[in-house]
């Protein structure tokens, strides 16, 4: 498939751009931070996003969504990256919708997908247990209990965990702690008895949480997919999240670049516009070429998810690794070229650097995904 957008996709991108710049500019992130808004985002704006169709982009029409696909989700995320829009889009509209849409029973889909598409139900994927992303490391235990299971253990760095209504939890039902076999996914209400959620402040002013499950009782209907065989599903869903997150990082990197180029065209030193300095021109040109590479990798990853959802592992890793390294480069260059003002809170550029750092770590940084590509290629 050619690495270009069709007419419908271009219209969606333009609509998302107009809405987000109007309703969720960077000033909205400042407001959420300064007022310490519960959950880390505006519920009213999220409902408006749902009305625009953002929340149901991966939900089929049967359950109230548009089923527009992963390319469409990436286009929305890209525009969110440009304005740093705080929302549960990634955790709920992408990860939650993908997991339930792919593996949910008819009953689970009917119960949860309409709420996701309508912006009324927020989900969070509880995967990691250590300081770094390692989804196969699962020690949270799920033991047979009556007609269901009892879950005991803890998860860290759960995106939107403090705002979620429903948790998608990876648990160990068989095997050793590092085995891919023996992992099962469970749907756990966030208000279930035994669930403790502690929100964690982060540099990007988003909503993350550490979550403890202490003997949480769930019935057999809470299993998402197959018992003991949940890791393949988990990896595929994470690949969707990684690719859409890469699209967001592409957007924030491009916005950082655009802001920096505008600054180079107006800032004067020694009586000259600094954009005329050859050294800065070379750095800007290098960054532009890197951004073009990211755009191609991200679009290919999203297209692959729409064509072959379970076969997107390598390209999703490439997109996430490249987007992470280039977003870091773009924001570092932006800070340096802005000079002293770039280090102050009054200028927006610092927010982009902080989001780039957190997004790079979420679901695996560039080094993690370089390792994944090596393993997939047999090294």
N, C-alpha and C positions, 0 to 999 in steps of 0.2 A: 504494500500500500504506500502511495506517495505521502511524503511528510508535509502535507498541506491540509488546511481546514476546508470543510465544505461550507456552503452558504448558511445552513442552519447553525453550524458551530460558530461561525463568525458572528451571526446575529446574537447568539447566546453570550458570547464573550463581550460584545459591545453593550448588551443589556446589563450584564453583571458589572461591567466597569462603571457604567453610569450610576447604577444603584449604589454600589459600594463607595464611590467617591462622594456621593450625596449623603448617604445615611451612616456610613462607617469609615470616615477618614481617620487619619492618625490622631486627630484631636479626640476622637471617641475612645481610643486606647488610653490616652492621657486621663480622660475623665474616669474610666473604669479603674485605672490605677490610683488616682488621687482620692476618689470616693470609696475605694475598696469595695467595689460592687460585688455582691455575693455571687459566687460561681465564676467570676472572671469575665462575664460578658452580659450584655443587655438582653433580657428575655424578650422585650418588645421588639428589638431589632431582629432577633433570631426568628420570631414569629413572622415578621415581614419577609425575611429571607425565605422562609418556608412558603409563604404566599407567592413569592417569585418563582418557586419550583426548585430552589437550591437543595432543600432537605430531601426531596424525593427523586433526585437525579438518577440514583441507582435502584430505586424501587419500581417494580413493574406497575403498569397502569391498573392491573387487577387489584392492587393494594393501595391505590391512591397516588402513585408516583408517575414519573414520565418515562422511566427506563431509558434515559437518553445515553447512558453509558459512561465509561471511564474517561474518555477524551473530554466529554462535557464536564465531568467532575473536576478534571485537571484544569480546564479553562476557568472555572469558577474559583478554584483554589489559587490559580495564578493571579487573578485580580485581587483576591483576599491578601495575597502576599504583598501586592503593591500598596495596599492601604493598611496593612497589618491588622486586618479586621479580626477582633476576638470573637470566636464562636465555636460551638461544638461540631462544626461541619465535618472535620476529619474523623473524629471519634464516633459520631452518630450516623451522619449521612453517608459516610464512606465505609468505615470498618464495621459498624453495626449492621448497616443495610446489606453489605456484601456477605457477611457471615450468615445472617438470617436468610437472605435471598438464595444463597447457595446450598445451605445445609438444613435450614429450618423445616420442620414438619408443616403440614397445612395448618394445623392448629397454632403453631408458633408464629407462622407468617401472618395469619389472620389476626392474632392478638397484638403483635408488636409492629409490623411494618406500616400500617396506616398511621400509627402514632409517630413513628420516625418521619414519615413523609410530611405529616402535618406540623412538625416541629414541636409536638407535645411530649414526646418521649425521647429522652437523651440516654444514649448508651455509652459505655466506656469499656475498652479492651484492657483487661488486667492480665499482663503477660510476664513482665520482668520481675525478678526477685533479688537482683544484685545491683552493683554500681553501674554495670554496663549491660547493654542489650545482649541477651543470650536466651532466645525463646525455648531452646531445647532443655535448658536447665530448669526443671520443674520439681520442686520439693513439696509444694502445697498438696496435701493428701486428700483424696476423696475415697472414703471407705464405705463399703456397703452398709446400709442401715435400713432395715425393713424393706419397703418397696422403693427406696431411694438411696441417697448417699449423704454422708456427713463430711463437710469440707473443713479442713484445718490447715492454716498456714498464712503467709503474708505475700503481698505484691507491692512493688515500688514504682514510682514515676508513672502513675496511671493518668494519662491525659484525660482531662475533664472528669476525673474520678470524684471530685467534690461536688459536681453538679449532676451526676448521673442518676437516673432512675433505675437503670438495669445494667448490671455488670456481666461481661462475658469473660469468664475466668478459666484459665488453663490449669488443670489439676492432674496429679499423678494417680492413676488407677492401677498401674502395674509397672514392673520393671525398675531399673535403677534411675538415679536422679538425672543422668545425662542422656538416657535413652529416648529416642524419638517415638518408639513404640511404647504404648502404655500411657499416652497423654490423652485426656478427654476434656472437651469444652463444656462448660455449664453456664446456664442463664440464671443469675442470682439477683433478686431484687435488692437494690441498695439499702433498703430499710429492713431487710431480713434480720431476725434475731441472731446475734453473734457477729454481725458485720460492724467493724469500727473503721471510720474514714477520717484520716487526718490530712488536711490540706497542706501543701508544701509550697512556700514562696519561691519563685524562680525569677531569674533576671529578665525574662521576656514578659513578665506580668500575666502569665497564663495560669490556668487552673490545673494543677497536678495534685496527686494525692498518694499517700501510703495507705494501703488497705489491709486490714487484718481480718481473717475469718476464723472464728473460734467455735468449732463444732456446729457450723451452719447446716441446718437440715434442709435438703431439697428432695423432691420426688423424682421419679424416673423421667417425667416429662420435661425436666430441666436440662436434660442432656441435649446438646446441640451437635448433631452429626452422630458418629458412631463411638461407642465406648472403646477406649484403648487406641483408636485410630484417628484421633483428632489433630495430630500434628501436621499432616499434609494439608488439611483444611486451614489450620492456623497459619501456615507459611503462605498459602495462596492469598488469604485475606490480608496478611501483613504486607505482601507484595503490592496489593492494591493501595494500602495505606502509604507505603513507602513511595510509590509512584506519584500519588496525588500530593504527598508532602513535598516531593521533589519539584512538582509544578509550583507549589507555593513558594519554595525557596528560589526557584527561577524568577518568579514575579518580584520578590523582594530584592533580588540581586539586580534585576533590570531597573527597578525604581531607584535603587541606590546609585546605579550608573547614570541614569537620566538626571537625578538631582545634582550629581557631581559635575556632569558636563555643563549643566546650566550655571553652576557656580563658577566653573572655569571660564565661562564666557563673560562674566560680570566682575569678578574679583580682580583688583589691581594691586600690583606690587612694583615698586620702583617706576611708577608711572606707566606700566604696561599691563594689559590684560594677561593674567597668568596662563590662560589657554593658548597663548602664543609661544609659551616655553616648550621647546622641543622634547625635553625629558618627560613632561607631563603628557604631551601628545602621544609619545610612545607607550606610556603606561595605559592611557585610555584606549588606544588602539588594540593593545594586547588583551585587555579586559573585554572589549567588544567581541573579539574572535572567540574567547572562552564562552561568552554568553550565547553565541550562535551554536556552539557545540552542545551546550546544555539544552537548548531548545529542541534540537534534533533528538537527543537521547531521551528526553522526557516525553515528547510526542510519540516516539516509537514505543516506549514502555506502555503508554496509555492505550495506543492502538492494539498492541499485543494482548493486553488484558481483555479488550473487547472481542478479539478474535480467538484467543486461546488462553482463557483465564488461568488454567493450571500450569501453563507452559511459559509463564512470564518471569520466572525467577532470575535468570541471568540479566535480562535487559532492565528489570526493575532494580537490581543491584547496581548496574552501571549508572542508571539515571540518578539514584539516590547518592551514590558516591560522587559523581561528577557535580551534581547540584550542591552537595554539601561543601566540597572544596572550592567551587566557584563563588558560592554565596559568602563564604569566609573571605575569599580574596576581594570580592566586590565591596564588602562592607569595610574591610581594612583599608583598601585604597580610598574609599569615600571619606573615612575618618581622617586619613593623612592629608588628602588633597583639600579638605575643608579647613585644615589647620586647627588652631585653638578652639574655634567656635564648635567644631565637630565633637569636642569632648564635653560640651556643656549640655545640660538637660533641656535648655531652651530650644535647641535645634533638634529636629526630628531624626537626623541620621543615626544617632546613637541607638534609637529604638530598633533600627534595622539590624545593626550589628548584634544586639542582644538576642533578637529572635533568630537570627542565623545560627548563633551558637547553640541555642536550645533545640532548634529543629534538626540540626546536624546530629545531635546525640539521640534524638527520639527514633526508635526502631532501627538503630544502628548507624554509626558514623561512617565517614568515608573509608577508614581503615577496615572496619568490620565488613563492609560490602566488597572491598577489594579482596579480602580473604574469601568471601563467599564465591566471587567470580573464579578465583583460583581453584577452589574445591570443585565447582561445577565443571571446570575444564580438566579435572583430573590431576591437578598438581598436589 
